[in-house]
């Protein structure tokens, strides 16, 4: 990872033992890479935090926030929540290794569809169709995790009734 906060177009060749093969996304907090775990021959997603956030007075707060996120995600077990495999640090920069799930962004999925209307407390849409993201959010309660929000392309999604 580079020292400039992962803002260059150059991919790091490796993060920990993982060979980086592409970038999946970039946000205000960090970058998510696609990588290969040669030890068990599987694709993974690796979330990093921008190094610039770790500097200065608020650096320790950002690092603790990132660590809380990985601990919370590690307690969540649900078919609609990616599995966390590992937390690591490389040259002072933390990263989370997660299950890689091929698919499309929620923003793309919802582009030509109306926002689902949900019945309060059921996680089911009109006509009884399950909305998996709602069930995943609901499952975090049993792990003592309160999701901050569901997001689509960096914008908060409509609130989930529960």
ABEGO torsion letter per residue (X at the ends): XBAAGGABABBBABBEABBBAEBABBBAAEBBBBBBBAAAGBBBBBBBBBAAAABEAAAAAAAAAAAAAAAAAAABBBAABBBBABBBBBGGBBBBBBBBBBEBBAAAAAAABBBBBBBBGAGBBBGGBBBAAAAAAAAAAAAGBBBABBBBGGBBBBBBBX
